[in-house]
Amino acid sequence: MKFEIGREVFRKRVEMVFPVIPTRTNFPVLQNILLEVDQKKISFLATDLDVSIQTTLAFPEEEKDITATKLIIRGREFLEILKELTEPTITLETEDNLLKMQAGKGEYSFSLLDPQEFPELPQLPKETDFYFPASLLSRLFSTTAFAISKETGRPAISGILWEIREKETRMVATDGHRLALIKKEGDFGKIKKIQIIIPPKVFNVLPFSAEEKIKVSLNSALVGFVGEDYWVISRVIEGPYPDYEKVLPTGYPFALVCPKEDLIQTLSRTLVFAPSTSKIVIFNLTTPDCSLEVSSELGVGKEVVKGHYKGEKMKIAFNGTSLQEILRHIESEEVELGFTSPSQACVIKPVAEEERKEKLFLIMPMRME
């Protein structure tokens, strides 16, 4: 087998499947990429056994001299060389048990494994399928992903909950200390009710900008996303997901309204004095002002927050870094922080009316020493 291909388009396909490759695994073959080459196209496949991806690259013209071939190549090393090359085209050729890549005056040879060692990839589920706006799916994920739990001991909250209800879709993430919720009204076709927990890795590899709509296929065990020249298939995470609606407040008696960017910057300045582990920041809430206070062995930082507080005098503490992350996922120029008591979750909402209908965040207070 021998063919010439544009380096840049080839590199982009390798980069697309590479994030699925596990950095650590008990099965070294998973750190490889499977290439399937025929006269019309090259298919690139990768899997970590939970998430699998395939993308295809069509030849500009049919390569009649090629016999259908499967190759296993080392993902990381192959991509590193592709990134460093500057020639516009590369030539790939198999010889004995080697894959040779020529680019200009350079020649690089990769040892090949037996393609039979690569695991068989799952088939797209066919129980339910529908089309969903790609840009909306991207927005749902980017708004909530930061709140996904990093703890492996609680599988359900290590994923992201995606719901479709009649005339509404939602995405929810929580790590037990904070929660992010975004919902969007719309007509999503024949789908009346879906609730699945998806590993975040899936959304990190989806090329959201490629299509206006993505085909979604699913059953009780798998979910697949299909575009023009790719598919991604993933196991769904077994639930149940925590009943987040039980913790959503119906209201709160006290509120602080302030410019979002000013609050972020005030937190940045005072966090210089925060303990490195807890990042605790104390909110001193007094009508009509609010001030932040942070102290550690480094010293003390105090600053009045621009804005207006309405409610009873209160002291409440949060992880300042976690609070900043929430604020950075709000587009509105002003935010509202709703309080009930020093021991109950704080509600954070955009003030801008349209965004306020869609987004809601919760953060649990910290214990003050």
VEXKENU-462732 format. One record per residue (C-alpha): z, y, x; residue in one letter. Coordinates in steps of 0.02 Angstrom, whole numbers, plus 50000, padded with zeros to 5 digits. Example, Ala and Ser with C-alpha at 12.3 -4.5 7.8 and 13.67 -1.06 7.14 Angstrom:
503904977550615A;503574994750684S;
***
This chain:
500005000050000M;499555017350062K;499415034249976F;499545052950007E;500585064349896I;501195082349892G;502855083549982R;503635096349866E;503295087449701V;503845070949779F;505455078749844R;505875086149673K;505765068849592R;506915061349724V;508135075949700E;508125072949513M;508735054849524V;509845057049676F;511405063749584P;511575047049493V;511795037749658I;513655033949686P;514445040449847T;515605025449853R;515255008449780T;515624990049804N;513754986949779F;512794995149923P;511124992249836V;511605005849711L;511465018849850Q;509595016049850N;508145022349746I;506905010249669L;505095015849681L;503825007749566E;502045012149617V;500435008149526D;498695015649522Q;499185029849405K;500955035049447K;502565033249547I;504185029649454S;505865034249532F;507405024849470L;509255025949512A;510855019449432T;512735018149458D;512805004649321L;513515017249197D;512145030449204V;510325026249242S;508845037949265I;506975036349283Q;505685049749314T;503825048049346T;502555057249452L;500725055049408A;499415054349546F;498145068649537P;496805055149530E;496945036449500E;497315027149663E;496175012049638K;496655004049804D;498495002349759I;499214985949702T;500754987849591A;502244987949708T;504134989649700K;505114997049846L;506965000249877I;507325015049991I;508945022950052R;509225038049941G;510225049950050R;509285047550213E;507585048250128F;508015064550039L;508725072450197E;507085069950289I;506065076450142L;507105092350138K;506805095750323E;504925092850321L;503755107850309T;502045099550293E;501245101250121P;500825082750106T;501565066150160I;500795048950178T;501775033450129L;501265016250187E;502084999150181T;501954987750331E;502894971250345D;504674975650288N;504524994350323L;504055009950228L;503205022250346K;503135040650304M;501955051950402Q;502045070850394A;501025080550521G;501445073450691K;503025064950631G;503195046850579E;504775039550501Y;505065021350460S;506315015050332F;506904997050319S;506584990050147L;507704978750044L;507104965249926D;506734974249760P;507454959249669Q;509174964949728E;509074980749623F;509994978449457P;509024977149297E;509124993749205L;509574994949020P;508284997748884Q;508325013048774L;509405010248620P;508425010348457K;509755010348321E;509695029248294T;508515042348365D;508215060748335F;507625076448424Y;508835090048480F;508515107448555P;508655106048744A;509285123848770S;510665121348640L;511215104948719L;511315113848887S;512335128048812R;513555116248727L;513885107148889F;513985122349004S;515265130548890T;516455115848884T;516195105149041A;517505114249146F;518895107549033A;518455089049055I;519905079049127S;519775073049307K;521055059249274E;520305041849278T;521795034449187G;521275042249021R;519435037248999P;519145045948833A;519545063448896I;518595060449058S;517045062148948G;516425075448831I;516455073448641L;514805077348554W;514795078248366E;513425081348240I;513945084748063R;512925090447916E;512245107747964K;513365108948120E;513515102148297T;515055102948408R;515535099048586M;517345097348641V;518205094548809A;520045093848855T;521145088849000D;522745089348898G;523215106548965H;521735116348898R;520365113648771L;518605120648752A;517665119948587L;515945126548542I;515075123948377K;513375129148313K;512675128948138E;510925122448112G;509805109448033D;509795093948142F;508655083548035G;509145067147955K;510745065548059I;512275067647949K;513685061648062K;513775056748246I;515285056448360Q;515075049848537I;515975052248704I;514745054748847I;515075054649035P;514775072149106P;513635064949240K;512295062849107V;512155081549075F;512195085549261N;510555076249288V;509605081249130L;508205093749167P;508585104749016F;507195117249053S;505815104349044A;505615102848855E;505985112548698E;506755097048621K;507475081048694I;507345064348605K;509065056648586V;509225037848557S;510885028948533L;511865014348472N;513705009748480S;513635006248668A;512245017048742L;511485034248728V;509785039048797G;508905055648824F;507015055448838V;505865069248900G;504025070348941E;504155061649111D;505945055249120Y;507335046049031W;509215045149059V;510235030848985I;512135030148989S;513545019548925R;514585029048799V;516445030048835I;517535020148718E;518685030448610G;519575035748514P;519485053748569Y;521085063748536P;521125071548362D;520815089148428Y;520725096748253E;522585093648232K;522985105648375V;521785119448319L;522845133648251P;522535140748080T;523195157548140G;524375166248260Y;525575180748229P;525395190148395F;523825195248491A;523265203848650L;521515211548649V;520845217148817C;519235219148918P;518765202148986K;518215207549160E;519755218349183D;520885203649142L;519925192249263I;520085205049403Q;521925208149367T;522225189449378L;521275188649542S;522355202049621R;524015195249562T;523575177149602L;523625181849786V;525525180249768F;525505164349662A;526245147849723P;524825137449794S;525185122349684T;525625129449514S;524635145949516K;525895151749386I;525665169249311V;526935176749191I;526335187749048F;527625200948997N;527095205248820L;527805221348750T;527065232848618T;525835240448653P;525665234948836D;525585218848932C;525915216249116S;525675201649235L;526965196149360E;526765183749501V;527995179349638S;528165166949781S;528785166649960E;527305178349998L;527995192249890G;527825199249714V;526305205849621G;526445215949460K;525085224649362E;524855231849187V;523405224149092V;522155235749011K;522145232448825G;523285232348674H;524635219948624Y;525285218548447K;526785207648416G;528555203348466E;529165205148644K;528845188948737M;528675181148908K;527445166948929I;526735158749085A;525045150749121F;524075143249265N;523115158949313G;521635149649388T;521405139149231S;521475154649124L;520145163049231Q;519005148049208E;519125149849020I;518775168449025L;517215165849131R;516465155248992H;516575169548868I;515125181848856E;515985194848747S;516555210848835E;518255209348752E;519365194148724V;520825190648610E;522315180248665L;523315173848518G;525155169148537F;526435160348428T;527875156848548S;528175154248736P;528065135348711S;526505134148603Q;524665134548652A;523815151248676C;522175153548582V;520785162648672I;519285169248575K;517855181348605P;517985197548507V;516095199048479A;515805192748302E;514375180448331E;515155172148483E;516855172048397R;516155160548262K;515585148048393E;516885147248532K;518745143548540L;519835139348690F;521645133748704L;522805133948854I;524565126848861M;525945137648934P;526905132749090M;528775131249107R;529565146449190M;530865142249322E;
***
